Amino acid sequence: MSEESHGDTTAYPQTAFVPGHVTGFFSPCPADDPERAGSRGAGLTLTDGVRVTVRAAESGPALTLDGDPISMPPVETVLDGLGVADRARVAVESDLPLGTGFGVSGAMALGTALAANARFDCARSVNALVTLAHRAEVEAGTGLGDVVAQARGGVPIRLAPGAPGHGRLDGVPATGRVEYVTFGDLSTADVLAGDVAPLVTAGDEALDAVRDRPTLSTLVAASRRFARDVGLRTDRVREAIDAVTDAGGEASMVMLGETVFALGTGLSDAGYDATACRICDAGAHLVD
């Protein structure tokens, strides 16, 4: 047990890093039990992500994002689940914009679980913390598969939905540079509230393609077909993807956001002022 658990409970804030997650395609898998609910699909985790710092309660807002007070139900649910909601202050710094398809809400929930567990000596296992964050995301309607993917890192393939103990993961053994450009946001809740049958059909076809040939090129091509078939592309997204393709690159739409990602220098080569990072080889973790 840490020294702070015996003594001063205000002196040792704990910080976790959680990679961003770009979903290339997905099939929603609802269930009455949030731990069994989730999605199948595949995507990339990014070295651009969020840092979540948890400290003992002092004056000020309970949760901030880049210095601004914010309400985030999944974070609040995680703190309640750990029994520390009245004792914790959470400060989040993000490389990525909220609501544009990078899994920021899931990262905030998972980072809070890891950092609060360490800060208040809650003695929960990694799987228990991932389950808590996944459940919080599903209950809030803000995500289905980001948390389990962010916990794994790399290029996760979600073969079966749900939290640890229910879901099943594999991955594409690859790394490399990734670029992205964001035009705006899309509401995950609104998309999932509509007819999801086309998402399931297109998502399962994409997953079969990646399972048959687990490479980055296959994943991006399957993602591109998925985005086209389910009709979520905006004009700006379609134009950016076409420009990258015309320049000889590989790109697709991020689910769910008005955002395009490309492998290598695809967006830069197509003339876009893109942000560059890399595939994150590690999953969510505590940092010094």
N, C-alpha and C positions, 0 to 999 in steps of 0.2 A: 504494500500500500504506500502511496506517495506521501511525502512529507506534508504536503498541503492538506491532505485529508485529516491530519492530526492537528494542524496548527491553523495559521492565518488562511482563511478561505478567499482572500481578495488579491493575493500577490502573484498568482501563477496562471495567467490566461493560457489557453490551449488553442492551437490553430491546426486546421485540416485543409489540405488542398484536394479539390475534386475537379477532374478534367471536364471540359465541355463535351457534349455528345451530339454528333450529327447523325440523325436517323435518315438512312437512305430509303427505306421502305418498311412497312409494318402491316400486320394483320391484328386488329384489336380482338382481344379475347376476354370478354366480360365474365364475371362470376360473382355470386353472392358474397363469397369470402374474398375480401380485398387482397389477402395474401396469395390467393390462387389466380386472381385476375391479373391481366397484364397484356402483353403483346408478343407475337413472333416477329422477327425481322432482323435487320442488320444495319450497322453504321460504323462510324469512326469516333474514337475519343480523341480529344485535342489537348495539346500542351497549353493552349489558352483555356482558362477555367476560372474557378472561384476559390478564394481563400476565406475561410470562415473562422473567426476568432470568438471564443466563448470565455467570458470572465464573470466573476461574481457580480451580483446586482448592485449597482450604484445608481446615482441619479442619471436621468436621460432615458431615451426610448429603449424599449426592449429589443428592437431589431432595426438595424440600419443597413442600407445597401449603398455602397460608395458614399457614405456619410449622410445620406438622407433617410429619415424614418420611413418605414414601409411595413405594411401588413402582409404576411405570407402564411396562410393557414397550414401548409405542410410543416413549416418550421415550428409553429405553435403546437401542432399535434405531437411532433417529436419531443419537444421539451416537456409536454404534459406526460408523454409515455415514459420518460425517464424520471419523472417526479421532481423536476428542477425548474419548472416554469416561473416560479416566484423568486428564484435565486439567480437566474441567468440573464446576462446581456449578450446579445449576438451582433457582431459586426462583420459584414460581408463586403469583400472587395472583389469585383468581377471584371475580367477582361472582355466579357461578352455582354451584349445587350439582352435584356429580359424580353421574353415573348416573341423571339425571332427564330426559334428552332434549335437552340443550343443546349437545352436541358438545364437552364439556370435554376429553375425552381427545384428540380430534383437534386441538383448539386448543392443548393442551399440546405435542403432537408438532410441529405446524407452527410454533408460537412458538419452540420449542427449536431447530428447524432454522434459522429466520431469525436468532435471536439468537446461536447458537453459530457460525454461518457468519460473522457480522460480528465476533464477539469473537475468533475464532481465525484470521481471514483465510483461510477455506477456499476462497474464490473460486468458489463455486457460483452458478449462475443461479437466478432465481426458479422457473422450471419444474423445475429439478433438485431444488430444496429441497421444492417441493410434492410432487413425485414420491416423494421419500424419505419424507416424512411420511405420504403416502397409503399407500404400500407398508407402512409400519410398522403403521398402523391395520388394514389388511386382514389382515396376517399375525397380528396379536394378536386378531382377532375382535371388536374394540371399535367398529368403524364401517366404513361403505362409501362414504359420499358427503360426509361433513362437511368433510373437508380441502379438497377442490376448491371447495366452496361457500364456505368461510371465506376462501379465497384470493381469491375473486372479490368478495365483499361484495354488498350490495343484496338483491335478491330473486331468487336464482339458480334457473334451471330446468336440471336435468341431463338433457340429451337423449340422451346416450350415456355409458356407464360408463367409468371408468378415469381414470388420471393424465393430465397434459398430454401431448399426442402421441397419446393414445388416446381420451380422453373428449371430449365436446362440450357446451358450455354456451350458454345464452341467459339472458334475465332478464325479469322484469316491471319496466317503468320506473315505479317508484312508491316513495314513502317515507311515513313517518307514525309515529304513536304505536302501541306494542304493549304490552299487559299480559299478565301470566302469573301463574299460581298453581300451586304444586307440592304434590302430596299424597304422593308416594313415588317409588320407582324401579321400573324394569323392566329385565330383563337382555337386552341386545341379542343376546348370544351364544345365550341360550336360545331367543329367538324365531327366530333364523336357523337354529337347529339343527332346528327343526320342519318341517312341510310348508309350503314357501314358495309353492306354486302359487297359493293364494288371494291372496297378496301381489302376485304378478306380474300376475294378471288385474286386480285392483282398481287397482293402481298404474298400469298401462298405460292403463286407462280414465280415471283422474284426469289423467294426463299429456296425453292427447288433448284433454280439456276445457280445460286451461290453454293448450295450444298454439293451440287454436281461438280462445280469448278470454283473452289474457294480462293479467288484472287481479287485484288483491288479492282482490276479492270472489269471483271464480271460483276462485282458489287455495284460499281458506278453505272454500268450499262443496264443492270436490272433496276436500279433506282430510277434511271431516266425513263425506262418503259413504264414503271409504276406511276411516276408523276404524270406522264402523258395519259395513261389509261384511266386514272381516277379523276382527271380534270381539275387538279388543284393548281396548275401553273398559271401565273399571271402573265401579262404581256411582257413585263420587264424580266421575269424569270426565264420565259421562253427565249427571249432575245439574247440573254446572256449565255444560256446553254448552247444555243445555235452558234453564237460567236466563238465560243471555246471549241466546239466541234469543228467549225470551219477552219480554225487555226491549228487543227491537229491535236487538240487536247481532249480531256475527259472530264465532264462536269455533269452535275445534276442538281435537283432541288432538295433543300433541307426540309424534312418533315418534323414539325409543322411550322413554317415561317416563310416569309417572302425573301428567301435567302438562297444563294447559289454557292455550292462548294465545288472545287476542282482539284484534281491531283497535280502535283508539281507546280509549274508556273502557268497553268492553263488560263487562268483569268488575266494575269498580267500580259501574257502573250496575245490575248484577245483585246487588249487595250483598256482593261478595267483597273482602277485604283483599288486593288484588293489587299486585304489583310492576310499575312502569311503566318503559319505556325507549323507544327508537326503533329503526326499521330503520337499520342501519349502512350508510351510503352508500359506505364504503370497505372494501376487503378487508384482510387481515392486512398489517401493516407494522411497520417499526422505528420506535421513538419516542425522543426525546431524553431 
